[in-house]
Amino acid sequence: MATRAGPSGLKLTASDAALVKGMLERGDRHHDIASFFGVNQGRIAEIKEGSRFPDAESAEIDELPPKGPYLTPKVAWIENRLN
């Protein structure tokens, strides 16, 4: 019988939620947002639906990170090995 992996320890903060809301308003994909923060897409959906951080205001467009997709750890690892 398989066992589940332990939790990653990564947690979203209220300031992260503001960025998430801004990224959602900009039209970023849930997958890309989750990848940026290193969390499950379900956490992004919870922020979108308001069950997490319902009072967080959306970050302004000039405060947002660049739009994804983002390099995966595997791609970054390979690129670092080649340099």
DSSP file (Angstrom, degrees, kcal/mol; ACC not computed):
  #  RESIDUE AA STRUCTURE BP1 BP2  ACC     N-H-->O    O-->H-N    N-H-->O    O-->H-N    TCO  KAPPA ALPHA  PHI   PSI    X-CA   Y-CA   Z-CA
    1    1 A M              0   0    0      0, 0.0     2,-0.1     0, 0.0     0, 0.0   0.000 360.0 360.0 360.0 133.2    0.0    0.0    0.0
    2    2 A A        -     0   0    0      1,-0.0     2,-0.3     0, 0.0     0, 0.0  -0.436 360.0-146.2 -77.0 148.8    1.4    3.4   -1.0
    3    3 A T        -     0   0    0     -2,-0.1     2,-0.2     1,-0.0    -1,-0.0  -0.849  20.4-109.0-112.8 154.4    1.8    6.1    1.6
    4    4 A R        -     0   0    0     -2,-0.3     2,-0.1     1,-0.1    -1,-0.0  -0.470  33.5-108.7 -79.3 150.4    1.4    9.8    1.0
    5    5 A A        -     0   0    0     -2,-0.2    -1,-0.1     1,-0.1     3,-0.1  -0.423  41.0-101.4 -71.3 153.7    4.3   12.2    0.9
    6    6 A G        -     0   0    0      1,-0.1    -1,-0.1    -2,-0.1     0, 0.0  -0.250  50.1 -78.6 -70.0 165.0    4.7   14.5    3.8
    7    7 A P        -     0   0    0      0, 0.0    -1,-0.1     0, 0.0    -3,-0.0  -0.305  33.1-130.7 -65.2 150.4    3.7   18.2    3.6
    8    8 A S        -     0   0    0      2,-0.2     3,-0.1    -3,-0.1    -2,-0.1   0.747  29.8-129.3 -74.5 -23.7    6.0   20.5    1.8
    9    9 A G        +     0   0    0      1,-0.3     2,-0.4     0, 0.0    -1,-0.1   0.371  64.4 133.6  87.3  -5.6    6.0   23.1    4.5
   10   10 A L        -     0   0    0     28,-0.2     2,-0.4     2,-0.0    -1,-0.3  -0.666  32.1-179.1 -80.8 129.7    5.2   25.8    2.0
   11   11 A K        -     0   0    0     -2,-0.4     2,-0.3    -3,-0.1    28,-0.0  -0.980  24.7-125.2-131.5 142.2    2.4   28.1    3.1
   12   12 A L        -     0   0    0     -2,-0.4     2,-0.2     4,-0.1    25,-0.0  -0.671  25.0-153.9 -85.6 140.1    0.8   31.1    1.4
   13   13 A T     >  -     0   0    0     -2,-0.3     4,-2.4     1,-0.1     5,-0.1  -0.493  33.7 -98.3-101.9 175.0    0.6   34.3    3.3
   14   14 A A  H  > S+     0   0    0      1,-0.2     4,-1.7     2,-0.2     5,-0.1   0.870 126.7  51.1 -62.9 -36.5   -1.9   37.2    3.0
   15   15 A S  H  > S+     0   0    0      2,-0.2     4,-1.6     1,-0.2    -1,-0.2   0.862 109.0  51.1 -70.4 -33.5    0.6   39.1    0.8
   16   16 A D  H  > S+     0   0    0      2,-0.2     4,-2.8     1,-0.2    -2,-0.2   0.911 107.1  54.3 -63.9 -41.9    1.0   36.0   -1.3
   17   17 A A  H  X S+     0   0    0     -4,-2.4     4,-2.8     1,-0.2    -2,-0.2   0.866 104.4  54.4 -61.5 -36.7   -2.8   35.9   -1.6
   18   18 A A  H  X S+     0   0    0     -4,-1.7    41,-2.5     2,-0.2     4,-2.1   0.915 110.5  46.1 -62.7 -42.5   -2.8   39.5   -2.9
   19   19 A L  H  X S+     0   0    0     -4,-1.6     4,-2.8     2,-0.2    -2,-0.2   0.920 111.3  52.3 -64.6 -43.4   -0.4   38.4   -5.6
   20   20 A V  H  X S+     0   0    0     -4,-2.8     4,-2.6     1,-0.2    -2,-0.2   0.933 109.8  48.5 -57.9 -47.3   -2.5   35.4   -6.4
   21   21 A K  H  X S+     0   0    0     -4,-2.8     4,-2.3     1,-0.2    -1,-0.2   0.900 112.5  48.6 -62.6 -40.2   -5.6   37.5   -6.8
   22   22 A G  H  X S+     0   0    0     -4,-2.1     4,-1.8     2,-0.2    -1,-0.2   0.903 111.3  49.6 -64.3 -41.0   -3.8   39.9   -9.0
   23   23 A M  H  X>S+     0   0    0     -4,-2.8     5,-2.6     2,-0.2     4,-0.7   0.882 110.5  50.6 -66.1 -38.7   -2.4   37.1  -11.1
   24   24 A L  H ><5S+     0   0    0     -4,-2.6     3,-0.9     1,-0.2    -2,-0.2   0.921 109.7  49.9 -63.5 -44.1   -5.9   35.6  -11.4
   25   25 A E  H 3<5S+     0   0    0     -4,-2.3    -1,-0.2     1,-0.3    -2,-0.2   0.844 106.7  55.7 -63.2 -32.9   -7.4   39.0  -12.5
   26   26 A R  H 3<5S-     0   0    0     -4,-1.8    -1,-0.3    -5,-0.2    -2,-0.2   0.698 122.8-108.4 -72.0 -19.1   -4.6   39.3  -15.1
   27   27 A G  T <<5 +     0   0    0     -3,-0.9    -3,-0.2    -4,-0.7    -2,-0.1   0.594  59.9 160.8 101.8  13.4   -5.7   35.9  -16.5
   28   28 A D      < -     0   0    0     -5,-2.6    -1,-0.2    -6,-0.1     2,-0.2  -0.330  44.8-105.9 -64.5 149.6   -2.8   33.7  -15.4
   29   29 A R     >  -     0   0    0      1,-0.1     4,-2.3    39,-0.0     5,-0.2  -0.502  19.4-124.3 -75.7 145.7   -3.5   29.9  -15.3
   30   30 A H  H  > S+     0   0    0      1,-0.2     4,-2.9     2,-0.2     5,-0.2   0.894 112.4  56.2 -53.9 -41.5   -4.0   28.3  -12.0
   31   31 A H  H  > S+     0   0    0      1,-0.2     4,-2.2     2,-0.2    -1,-0.2   0.910 107.9  46.1 -60.1 -44.7   -1.2   25.9  -12.9
   32   32 A D  H  > S+     0   0    0      2,-0.2     4,-2.2     1,-0.2    -1,-0.2   0.903 113.4  48.8 -67.0 -40.8    1.3   28.7  -13.5
   33   33 A I  H  X S+     0   0    0     -4,-2.3     4,-1.9     2,-0.2    -2,-0.2   0.941 112.2  48.4 -63.8 -47.1    0.4   30.5  -10.3
   34   34 A A  H  X>S+     0   0    0     -4,-2.9     5,-2.1     1,-0.2     4,-1.4   0.895 110.9  51.7 -60.4 -39.9    0.6   27.3   -8.2
   35   35 A S  H  <5S+     0   0    0     -4,-2.2    -1,-0.2    -5,-0.2    -2,-0.2   0.904 106.0  54.4 -63.3 -42.0    4.0   26.6   -9.8
   36   36 A F  H  <5S+     0   0    0     -4,-2.2    -1,-0.2     1,-0.2    -2,-0.2   0.902 117.7  35.2 -58.7 -42.4    5.3   30.1   -9.0
   37   37 A F  H  <5S-     0   0    0     -4,-1.9    -1,-0.2    -5,-0.1    -2,-0.2   0.572 107.9-122.4 -90.5 -10.1    4.5   29.6   -5.3
   38   38 A G  T  <5S+     0   0    0     -4,-1.4     2,-0.2     1,-0.3    -3,-0.2   0.830  70.8 118.9  73.1  32.1    5.3   25.9   -5.1
   39   39 A V  S   <S-     0   0    0     -5,-2.1    -1,-0.3    -6,-0.2     2,-0.1  -0.737  70.5 -84.1-123.1 172.2    1.8   24.9   -3.9
   40   40 A N    >>  -     0   0    0     -2,-0.2     3,-1.5     1,-0.1     4,-0.8  -0.449  36.7-118.9 -73.1 146.9   -1.0   22.7   -5.1
   41   41 A Q  H 3> S+     0   0    0      1,-0.3     4,-2.2     2,-0.2     3,-0.2   0.761 110.9  70.7 -59.0 -24.5   -3.5   24.2   -7.6
   42   42 A G  H 3> S+     0   0    0      1,-0.2     4,-2.2     2,-0.2    -1,-0.3   0.850  92.4  56.0 -61.4 -34.2   -6.2   23.6   -5.0
   43   43 A R  H <> S+     0   0    0     -3,-1.5     4,-1.6     2,-0.2    -1,-0.2   0.870 107.2  49.6 -66.3 -35.0   -4.7   26.4   -2.8
   44   44 A I  H  X S+     0   0    0     -4,-0.8     4,-2.4    -3,-0.2    -2,-0.2   0.914 110.1  50.3 -68.1 -42.8   -5.1   28.8   -5.7
   45   45 A A  H  X S+     0   0    0     -4,-2.2     4,-2.7     1,-0.2     6,-0.2   0.881 107.3  54.8 -62.2 -38.7   -8.7   27.8   -6.2
   46   46 A E  H  X>S+     0   0    0     -4,-2.2     5,-1.5     2,-0.2     6,-1.4   0.883 109.8  46.3 -64.1 -37.5   -9.4   28.3   -2.5
   47   47 A I  H  <5S+     0   0    0     -4,-1.6     3,-0.3     4,-0.2    -2,-0.2   0.917 112.7  50.7 -68.6 -42.2   -8.1   31.9   -2.7
   48   48 A K  H  <5S+     0   0    0     -4,-2.4    -2,-0.2     1,-0.2    -1,-0.2   0.911 113.4  44.0 -61.5 -43.2  -10.2   32.4   -5.9
   49   49 A E  H  <5S-     0   0    0     -4,-2.7    -1,-0.2    -5,-0.1    -2,-0.2   0.628 114.5-116.4 -81.0 -12.5  -13.4   31.2   -4.3
   50   50 A G  T  <5S+     0   0    0     -4,-1.0    -3,-0.2    -3,-0.3    -4,-0.1   0.543  82.5 117.2  93.9   7.6  -12.8   33.1   -1.1
   51   51 A S  S   <S+     0   0    0     -5,-1.5     2,-0.4    -6,-0.2    -4,-0.2   0.696  79.9  44.9 -80.9 -16.8  -12.4   30.2    1.4
   52   52 A R  S    S-     0   0    0     -6,-1.4    -2,-0.2     1,-0.2    -1,-0.1  -0.990 130.6  -7.7-122.9 135.9   -8.8   31.3    2.1
   53   53 A F  S >  S+     0   0    0     -2,-0.4     3,-1.3     1,-0.1    -1,-0.2   0.896  70.5 171.1  50.0  52.3   -7.8   35.0    2.6
   54   54 A P  T 3  S+     0   0    0      0, 0.0    -1,-0.1     0, 0.0    -3,-0.1   0.773  74.3  50.4 -64.0 -24.4  -11.2   36.4    1.7
   55   55 A D  T 3  S+     0   0    0      2,-0.1     2,-0.2    -5,-0.0    -2,-0.1   0.488  80.8 116.6 -93.4  -3.2  -10.2   39.9    2.8
   56   56 A A    <   -     0   0    0     -3,-1.3     2,-0.2     1,-0.1   -41,-0.1  -0.465  60.7-136.4 -68.6 133.0   -7.0   40.1    0.9
   57   57 A E        -     0   0    0     -2,-0.2   -35,-0.2     1,-0.1   -36,-0.1  -0.627  27.5 -99.2 -85.8 148.4   -7.0   42.8   -1.7
   58   58 A S        -     0   0    0     -2,-0.2   -39,-0.2   -37,-0.2   -40,-0.1  -0.410  39.2-114.2 -65.8 139.7   -5.6   42.1   -5.2
   59   59 A A        -     0   0    0    -41,-2.5    -1,-0.1   -42,-0.1     5,-0.1  -0.407  36.6 -99.0 -70.0 151.7   -2.1   43.3   -5.8
   60   60 A E    >>  -     0   0    0      1,-0.1     3,-1.9    -2,-0.1     4,-0.5  -0.364  32.6-110.9 -69.4 153.6   -1.6   46.1   -8.4
   61   61 A I  G >4 S+     0   0    0      1,-0.3     3,-1.0     2,-0.2    -1,-0.1   0.830 117.4  56.0 -57.2 -35.9   -0.5   45.0  -11.9
   62   62 A D  G 34 S+     0   0    0      1,-0.2    -1,-0.3     0, 0.0    -2,-0.0   0.577 103.7  55.8 -76.2  -7.2    3.0   46.6  -11.4
   63   63 A E  G <4 S+     0   0    0     -3,-1.9    -1,-0.2     2,-0.1    -2,-0.2   0.524  88.3 101.9 -95.2  -9.3    3.5   44.5   -8.2
   64   64 A L  S << S-     0   0    0     -3,-1.0     3,-0.1    -4,-0.5   -44,-0.0  -0.405  75.5-114.4 -80.3 150.7    2.9   41.2  -10.0
   65   65 A P        -     0   0    0      0, 0.0    -1,-0.1     0, 0.0     3,-0.1  -0.312  52.9 -75.0 -69.4 165.9    5.7   38.8  -11.1
   66   66 A P        -     0   0    0      0, 0.0     2,-0.1     0, 0.0     0, 0.0  -0.263  61.3 -91.8 -59.5 152.7    6.1   38.2  -14.8
   67   67 A K        -     0   0    0     -3,-0.1   -44,-0.0     1,-0.1   -34,-0.0  -0.410  61.6-111.5 -68.5 141.3    3.4   36.0  -16.4
   68   68 A G  S    S+     0   0    0    -39,-0.1     2,-0.2    -2,-0.1    -1,-0.1  -0.021  74.6 126.9 -73.9-176.4    4.2   32.3  -16.5
   69   69 A P        -     0   0    0      0, 0.0     2,-0.3     0, 0.0   -37,-0.1   0.371  61.2-158.3 -75.7 156.3    4.8   29.6  -17.5
   70   70 A Y        -     0   0    0     -2,-0.2     2,-0.1     1,-0.1    -2,-0.1  -0.715  24.6 -91.2-106.9 155.0    7.8   29.4  -15.1
   71   71 A L        -     0   0    0     -2,-0.3    -1,-0.1     1,-0.1    -3,-0.0  -0.408  42.1-129.6 -61.6 135.9   10.9   27.2  -15.3
   72   72 A T     >  -     0   0    0      1,-0.1     4,-2.4    -2,-0.1     5,-0.2  -0.479  24.4-108.3 -78.7 159.5   10.4   23.9  -13.5
   73   73 A P  H  > S+     0   0    0      0, 0.0     4,-2.5     0, 0.0     5,-0.2   0.873 121.2  56.0 -55.3 -35.4   13.0   22.9  -11.0
   74   74 A K  H  > S+     0   0    0      2,-0.2     4,-2.5     1,-0.2     5,-0.2   0.938 108.1  45.7 -63.2 -46.7   14.1   20.2  -13.5
   75   75 A V  H  > S+     0   0    0      1,-0.2     4,-2.7     2,-0.2     5,-0.2   0.923 114.0  48.7 -63.3 -44.1   14.7   22.7  -16.3
   76   76 A A  H  X S+     0   0    0     -4,-2.4     4,-2.3     1,-0.2    -1,-0.2   0.907 111.4  50.7 -61.7 -41.4   16.6   25.0  -14.0
   77   77 A W  H  X S+     0   0    0     -4,-2.5     4,-1.8    -5,-0.2    -2,-0.2   0.925 111.6  46.9 -61.8 -46.1   18.7   22.1  -12.7
   78   78 A I  H  X S+     0   0    0     -4,-2.5     4,-1.6     1,-0.2    -2,-0.2   0.928 112.0  50.2 -63.2 -45.6   19.5   21.0  -16.3
   79   79 A E  H  X S+     0   0    0     -4,-2.7     4,-1.0     1,-0.2    -1,-0.2   0.888 110.3  50.4 -61.4 -39.4   20.4   24.5  -17.3
   80   80 A N  H  < S+     0   0    0     -4,-2.3    -1,-0.2     1,-0.2    -2,-0.2   0.852 108.6  52.4 -67.1 -34.1   22.7   25.0  -14.3
   81   81 A R  H  < S+     0   0    0     -4,-1.8    -1,-0.2     1,-0.2    -2,-0.2   0.825 108.4  51.2 -70.0 -31.1   24.4   21.7  -15.1
   82   82 A L  H  <        0   0    0     -4,-1.6    -1,-0.2     1,-0.2    -2,-0.2   0.703 360.0 360.0 -81.2 -19.3   25.1   22.8  -18.7
   83   83 A N     <        0   0    0     -4,-1.0    -1,-0.2    -3,-0.2    -2,-0.2   0.452 360.0 360.0 -88.4 360.0   26.6   26.1  -17.7
